[in-house]
């Protein structure tokens, strides 16, 4: 996949994520930053960063519990280490940092 194709795919997924964040009902704020970056901030001051990484053709997630990389595979974003779904991992990280259950249906 070329750079432009990846950026279009990743940007569409990040836009989809924005809609899911708006609808999830958890208590946090998020900000969209230039270059394909979403920054989530929780009441306790902790943050989760989700960004597209064009050079690696991945979406990266940085949370208190660690860093995770996801590649597009047949319409889903799957972890490069374990094949876990992006939205499952993000929901788990958000639940940990928000101190309440969060479920994003991706």
Secondary structure, DSSP 8 states (H G I E B T S, - for coil): --HHHHHHHHHHHHHHHHHHHHHS--SEEEEEETTTEEEEEETTS-EEEEEEETTTTEEEEEETTEEEEEEEETTEEEETTT--BHHHHHHHHHHHHHTS------
